[in-house]
Every structure is written in structure tokens, then in C-alpha cells.
């Protein structure tokens, strides 16, 4: 496997050659796992990242055309997966922090405030009039699904999911600005 040129490997993978894909997986998986672990410092999450990369490679094999060596492509994919996870977790953390923050002085009103905030968030989500847009937002932020999983569930392209979530966030932010 290692003596084959990247172009030949890619061509065989594009043709659905599972043996070649398995060879590529077996060769690069430990290296990518190590790289992902050094970035994320969690072995299970690193395994998930690497698995997502290879799953994506196999699913997109027919439209894949690389202008860089396969090894560089895979390591770049690890970096991009890490950046995506960081961005997603940071957005979720800020969202939770912003909506569920309760000051120490108001600790006695904690339950009432949380109920009120929860109600306001539900209203903001309900203010998204397009059902598909609202559903994409709920799947991403409430059910914690990935864009790919949502795209499969809703039978749409991942970019459409991103666009719908972006639209929902704009509507929800504007609704919450009026309240807060």
C-alpha cells in the first residue's frame, strides 16, 4: 500500500476499492489518532474525530480530488475537525453562559429566573417561523447533533443545514435582544 502513489490510491478509493481504503485507514489511523489526541487531549473524542474524517473520506470518495498529498490532506482534516469542535463548543458555552447566567445576589431567585429564561428561550426558538430552520437549530443546539447528522435526518445538504441554523440564530438573537 505504501509504495503506491497518492493518485493511484485515490483512484482506487474513488472506484470503491474497500481493500485500498482499509490499507489507507490502517496506515494513517494511528498517526491521525495521535495528532488528534495531542490537540484535544481526550482519547474518545480523538477517536471520534478520526472516525469522522475517514467516514467523510469514504462518503465523499467519488467527488474527491486532491491537490496535495493524501497524508497532508488527512492531517489538515484533523486540524479542521479540531477547529470545528472548538468553535462549536465555544458557541454552545457562550450561549449557555449568556442565557443561564444568574448573579450571586440573585441566587434566591435562581429557580424563578431559570424558568423565565427558559420560557424566553423557548419563545425565541418558537419565533423562528420556518419549521425546517427551527428543526435544524433544535437538532444542532438542543439534541447536539452534527451538521452531517442533521443533513441526513432532514435529507438536505450540510451547507443548507448551516444556512438554516445561521438564519435561526439571527432570528433568536434579535428576539432575545428585545427581551434582555
C-alpha positions as CSV (number, residue, x, y, z in Angstrom):
1,X,0.0,0.0,0.0
2,X,2.7,2.5,1.0
3,X,4.5,2.2,-2.3
4,X,1.5,3.3,-4.4
5,X,1.3,6.9,-5.4
6,X,-1.4,9.1,-3.9
7,X,-3.1,9.4,-7.2
8,X,-3.4,5.7,-7.6
9,X,-4.7,5.2,-4.1
10,X,-7.2,8.0,-4.6
11,X,-8.4,6.5,-7.9
12,X,-8.9,3.1,-6.3
13,X,-10.8,4.6,-3.4
14,X,-13.0,6.6,-5.8
15,X,-13.8,3.3,-7.6
16,X,-15.0,1.9,-4.2
17,X,-12.0,-0.4,-3.6
18,X,-12.6,-1.2,0.1
19,X,-9.2,-3.0,0.5
20,X,-7.3,0.1,-0.6
21,X,-9.4,2.2,1.7
22,X,-8.7,-0.3,4.6
23,X,-5.0,-0.1,3.8
24,X,-5.1,3.7,3.9
25,X,-7.1,3.6,7.1
26,X,-4.8,1.1,8.8
27,X,-1.7,3.1,7.9
28,X,-2.9,6.6,8.7
29,X,-5.4,6.0,11.6
30,X,-2.8,5.6,14.4
31,X,-0.9,8.7,13.2
32,X,-4.1,10.8,12.9
33,X,-5.3,9.5,16.3
34,X,-2.1,10.6,17.9
35,X,-2.3,14.0,16.2
36,X,-6.0,14.4,17.3
37,X,-5.2,13.4,20.8
38,X,-2.4,16.0,21.1
39,X,-4.9,18.6,20.1
40,X,-8.0,17.6,22.1
41,X,-6.4,15.7,25.0
42,X,-9.3,13.2,25.1
43,X,-8.8,9.8,23.6
44,X,-12.5,9.0,23.0
45,X,-13.0,12.4,21.3
46,X,-9.8,11.9,19.3
47,X,-11.1,8.5,18.1
48,X,-14.4,10.1,17.1
49,X,-12.6,12.9,15.2
50,X,-10.5,10.4,13.2
51,X,-13.5,8.2,12.6
52,X,-15.5,11.2,11.2
53,X,-12.6,12.0,8.9
54,X,-12.4,8.5,7.4
55,X,-16.2,8.3,7.2
56,X,-16.3,11.6,5.4
57,X,-13.5,10.4,3.1
58,X,-15.4,7.3,2.2
59,X,-18.7,9.0,1.7
60,X,-17.2,11.8,-0.5
61,X,-14.8,9.5,-2.3
62,X,-16.4,9.9,-5.8
63,X,-16.2,13.7,-5.8
64,X,-12.8,13.9,-4.1
65,X,-9.8,15.4,-6.0
66,X,-6.7,16.2,-4.0
67,X,-4.2,18.8,-5.0
68,X,-2.0,17.9,-2.0
69,X,-0.6,14.5,-0.8
70,X,-3.1,12.3,0.9
71,X,-1.1,12.4,4.1
72,X,-1.3,16.2,4.2
73,X,-5.0,16.1,3.4
74,X,-5.7,13.8,6.3
75,X,-3.6,15.8,8.8
76,X,-5.3,19.0,7.6
77,X,-8.7,17.3,8.1
78,X,-7.7,16.6,11.8
79,X,-6.8,20.3,12.2
80,X,-10.1,21.4,10.7
81,X,-12.1,18.9,12.8
82,X,-10.4,20.2,15.9
83,X,-11.2,23.8,14.9
84,X,-14.8,22.9,14.2
85,X,-15.2,21.2,17.6
86,X,-13.6,24.2,19.4
87,X,-15.8,26.6,17.6
88,X,-19.0,24.6,18.2
89,X,-18.2,24.1,21.9
90,X,-17.3,27.7,22.4
91,X,-20.5,28.9,20.7
92,X,-22.5,26.4,22.9
93,X,-20.7,27.6,26.0
94,X,-21.3,31.2,25.3
95,X,-25.0,30.5,24.5
96,X,-25.4,28.6,27.8
97,X,-23.4,31.2,29.7
98,X,-25.4,34.1,28.3
99,X,-28.8,32.6,28.8
100,X,-28.4,30.8,32.1
101,X,-26.2,33.3,34.0
102,X,-27.5,34.0,37.4
103,X,-25.7,36.5,39.7
104,X,-24.8,35.6,43.2
105,X,-27.0,38.3,44.6
106,X,-30.0,36.8,42.9
107,X,-29.3,33.2,44.0
108,X,-32.6,33.1,45.8
109,X,-34.4,33.8,42.6
110,X,-32.5,31.2,40.7
111,X,-35.4,28.8,40.0
112,X,-37.8,31.6,39.0
113,X,-35.2,33.2,36.8
114,X,-34.2,30.0,35.1
115,X,-37.9,29.3,34.4
116,X,-38.3,32.8,33.0
117,X,-35.1,32.4,30.9
118,X,-36.2,29.0,29.7
119,X,-39.6,30.4,28.7
120,X,-37.9,33.3,26.8
121,X,-35.6,31.0,25.0
122,X,-38.5,28.7,24.1
123,X,-40.4,31.8,22.8
124,X,-37.3,32.9,20.8
125,X,-37.0,29.5,19.3
126,X,-40.7,29.4,18.5
127,X,-40.3,32.8,16.8
128,X,-38.4,31.1,14.0
129,X,-41.3,30.7,11.6
130,X,-39.8,28.3,9.1
131,X,-40.2,24.8,10.5
132,X,-37.2,23.4,8.8
133,X,-35.0,26.2,10.1
134,X,-36.3,25.8,13.6
135,X,-35.8,22.0,13.4
136,X,-32.2,22.3,12.2
137,X,-31.5,24.7,15.1
138,X,-33.1,22.4,17.7
139,X,-31.2,19.3,16.3
140,X,-27.9,21.2,16.5
141,X,-28.1,23.0,19.8
142,X,-30.7,21.0,21.8
143,X,-30.1,17.5,20.6
144,X,-26.4,18.1,20.0
145,X,-26.3,16.5,16.5
146,X,-23.6,17.4,13.9
147,X,-24.4,19.2,10.7
148,X,-23.8,15.9,8.8
149,X,-26.3,14.0,11.1
150,X,-28.9,16.8,10.6
151,X,-28.4,16.8,6.9
152,X,-29.0,13.0,6.8
153,X,-32.1,13.3,9.1
154,X,-33.6,16.1,7.1
155,X,-32.5,14.8,3.7
156,X,-30.7,18.0,2.8
157,X,-27.1,19.1,2.1
158,X,-24.9,20.1,5.1
159,X,-24.5,23.6,3.7
160,X,-28.2,24.0,3.8
161,X,-28.2,23.0,7.4
162,X,-25.5,25.6,8.2
163,X,-27.6,28.3,6.4
164,X,-30.7,27.4,8.2
165,X,-29.0,27.4,11.6
166,X,-27.5,30.7,10.8
167,X,-30.9,32.1,9.9
168,X,-32.4,30.7,13.1
169,X,-29.6,32.2,15.2
170,X,-30.2,35.7,13.7
171,X,-33.9,35.5,14.5
172,X,-33.3,34.1,18.0
173,X,-30.7,36.7,18.8
174,X,-32.9,39.6,17.7
175,X,-35.8,38.2,19.7
176,X,-33.6,37.8,22.8
177,X,-32.1,41.3,22.4
178,X,-35.6,42.7,22.8
179,X,-36.1,40.7,26.0
180,X,-32.7,41.1,27.6
